Amino acid sequence: MKVILFPAALLAAQILGLAATIAAELPNSGKPVAKSQARTAVDLVFKTVGGQPLKLDLYLPEKHSTSSPLVIWIHGGGWREGTKSGVPILPFLASGFAVASIEYRLSGQAPFPAQIEDVKAAIRWLRAHANDYGLAAEHFGVIGHSAGAHLASLAGTTGKGSPFDLGDNLEFSSAVQAVCVMSGPSDFVTMFDGADEHRRSALVGLLGGSLPEKRKLAEAASPLSYVQPGLLPFILVHGADDRVVPVQQAKSMNRKLEEVGATPRIILLPQTGHDVFARQQQYVDEVRAFFKANLAKK
């Protein structure tokens, strides 16, 4: 296990600063475009369910190669709020990554497993359209914060052909090659022991009932339930003082991954709560280096 401790410092502006440099936005047609035209493709419909279109935004690096590795951002918000519009990993574009930000059904629209089904549908759609946008189809990573980290972790532990793979593009894999989990839950059964009503309400909304009523579903929604030998690389980022998702969630996931022979990396941020974005550039570089190492074309 590699544990990295960094002192607290702000870098939110650094994380978000590159967004203004992205140019040449495409029309919101939702259709594949020529690679030579693409810089930003917004509101691409990857799935329609119950008459509701689910969309993603795709950002391509300025120096776009014929096939760029892709990092997919999954937003947080307690599974009940949040949008794809805030994309804190846009600085990865400068390192040659393409970036996607995806929608998923919120818990007020549908209970679990709708959220991970949507995430996997987005991954399959992106892989199906990799040639249209110049993406390296076998070099996809996912990253998320909080609820988004939970879904990123599930995407990483379930791979192709899981019960969560439903709908279109099933001939394409929903597996990813690297996962970054930021302040993410790993075990719902233990996470909400002693939790306050506000935190419990988020789980009730996700599961469609209380933990005693939905215990089996809580287990099925926990990434820890799917850890097995042969998993892809994980990096876990967590605040040591997180009161929303206790740091024990990251430690438990790290320990379970090690037990099956994986070599996860865990970054514990002292004097830090749930908002792990307020960090030094050294922390961002650590995550970027992780994706570079694991998504590089061999």
N, C-alpha and C positions, 0 to 999 in steps of 0.2 A: 504494500500500500504506500502510495506517495501522498503525504499530507503537506499542504502548503499554507502557511499563515502569512497574511499581509496586513500591515497596519491600516487603519481607516483613513480615507481621503476621498474627496469628491471627484467624479469625472463624468457626471451626467451629460454635461455639454460636449465633452469629447466623444461620448458614445453616439450622440445624436447629430454631431456637427456635419457629417458628410452628406446628409440628405439633400442639402441645398445644392450640391454639386452635380446631382443627377439630372440629365437633360433628356430632351426628345421623347416626351411622353406620347404614347400611342393612343389612338381613339379607343373608346371603351366598347369595342366590338365583340370582345370575347372570342375572337377567332385567331388561330395561329398566324404569325406574320413571318416575313422573310427575315432571316438572321441579320442581314445587313441593315435592316431598318430598326431593329429592336434595341431599346435602352430600358424603357419602362413599359410594361404592359399591365394595365390595371383592370380590375373587375372581370377577370377571366372566369367564366362559369365552369366549375369542375364537376358539379353534381346538382341535380334538382330533386328535391324530396318534398312530397306533399304540396307541390306547386311553388315551393320556395327555392330559388336559385342560391347556391352557395358559391362564393367567389374567392379568388386569390389574386394577389398582385405579384408580379414577377419583375425583378430588377436585375439587369445584366451589367457586368463590369464594363467600364469605358473601353478598356483594351480587351475586347471580347475575343476569346479564342474560338476555334471551331467546336470545342466541347469544354464547357466550364463546370467544375464541381459545384454542387448546389447545397446551400444551407437553408433549411426551412424554419421560419420563425412561427411559433405557436403562442398566441397571446394568453395572458392570465385574466383574472377577474372573478375568481371563485366559481367558475363554470356558469355564472349567471349574468355576467356582463363582460364588456370588453369588445374591441373591434380589431380588424387587421391593419388599421391605419397607422398605429404607432409601431415603428420597426427599429428597435435600438441596435440591430446588428448591421445596419447599412454600411458602416465603415469597413466591413468585410469585403465590400466591392473593390476597394483599393488593393486587396491582396489577391484578386483574380477570381473570387467566388461570385457566383450568381446567388441571389437571395430571393426567396419567396415568402410571402406572409399570407396565411390562410384563415378563412372563416371556419367555424363549426357551429352546429346548433347549440344554443345555450340551454341550461337546465330548465328554464321556464318554457322552452319550446318542446323539449323532449328529454326524458331521463337517460341515464347511462343504459346501454352502450352507444347511444347516438353519437356522442362526441368523438370517440375513437374511431367509429365507423367512418365519420366524415374526414378525420385526419388521414386515415388510410386511403380513402377515396381520392383525396388530394394528391397523395404521394403517387398513387397509380396513374392519375391523370397526368401529372408532371412527367412521369416516366414514359407514358404513351406519347407525349408531345415533346420529348427530349430533342429529337432531331429538328423540330420546328423552331426551337429556341436556342439550339446549340448547347444543350446541357449534357454533361457526362452522366449517362443513365445509371451507371454502376457506382457512382460517387456522390451519393446523397447523404447529408447529415441533417439532424433535427436538433433544435434548441428551443426551450421554452422557460417561462418563469411562472412559478406558483401552479395554478391550474394548468397552464400551458406546459409546464415542466412535467406534471403528472402525465399528460397526454404524450409528450415526447418520450417519456420513459416507457409508457405502454407500447408506443410504436417500436421502440428499440427492443423490447423483450418479447414481442409476439411475432414479428417477422411475417413471412408470406404464408398464406393459407390458414390463417387463424379464423376463429368464428367471427371476428370483426371485419373480415373481408367480404363485403357484400356489394352488389350493384354492378356498375360498369367497369370496363377495362380489367377484368379479372385475369386476363392473360398476362398482365404485367404485375410484377412483384410490388408489394407495399413495404418490403424490407428496406432498412436504411443501414448505412455503414459506420455511423458514429453518432453519439448522443451526448448532448450537454443538458444537464438537469439543474436548474437554478431555483432553489427554495421549493423543491417539489416534494409532494407526499409520495410515500412508497407503500404504506400499509395503513389503510383506513381503519382497520379493526383496532389498532393500538393508538393511532393518531388522535382520536377523539375521546380517549379516556381522560376525563377531567377537563375537557374543553368547555369554554363558555358557550352560551346559547347562540351567539352570533356565528361562531365557527361551526357549531353543530348544524345550524340552519343551512349552511352551504352544502354539507353532506346530505342532509335530508332532501334538499332540492335536486342534487345530482342523482341520488338513488331512488327518489320518489317515495321515500318513507324513512322512518327512523332506523337507526343501526340495529336494534333488536329485531325489527320487522324485516330488515333487508340485509341481514348478516352475510348470507351467501353471495348476494350481489356485491356487497362491500369487498368481500374476498376476491370476487371476479374482477373488480375494478382496481385492485391493488397491483402495481407492477411487481411487487415482491413475489406474488403468486406465480409469476411466469419465468423467474430467473432459472436458467438451466445452463449446462455446459455448452460452450461454443458461441456464447453471445459476443456481440461486437463491442468495440471500445466505448466506455462511459467516462465522462468527467462530471463530478458532482460539485456544485458550488452552493454554499449555505452559510448564512449568518449564524454565529455562535449564540446570539441572543434572540433568535427568531421566536416570537410568541404566537405567530400565526400557524406556521408549520415548524414544529420543534426540530432542532438540529438532529435529534435522535433518528428522525426519518432518513436523513442522508447517511448517517452512520450505519443504520441497519441495512440499507441498500448496499452500501460499500462492503459491509461484512458478508452479506449474502453472495454478492458477485465474487468476492475472493474465495468463498467456500466452494464455488463451482469451477474454480481455476481461472477466472478472469483477472485482469490487472487494471482495475479502475483507478482513477485519480480523484482525489477529493481535496477541495480547497475550502478550508474553514476560515471564515472572516471574523476576527475578534471584534467585540463591541459593535456588532452589526445585527440589525433585525431582519425583517422580511425583505426590505429593499436592498438587494445586493448590487444594484446598479451604481450606488454611490461609492465607487472604488477608484483606485489608481489605474493609470494606463498599464501598469505591469500586470494587473489582473485580466484586463481585456486581451493583452498580448498572450497570456497563458491559454485562454480559451481559443484564440485564433490559431495559435501554434498547434493546439490539439487537433483542430480540424485540418490544418495543413498536413500534419503527419498522417492522418487517417483517411483523408479524402484525396490525397495525391494520386495521380494516375501512374501506375507502375510501368 
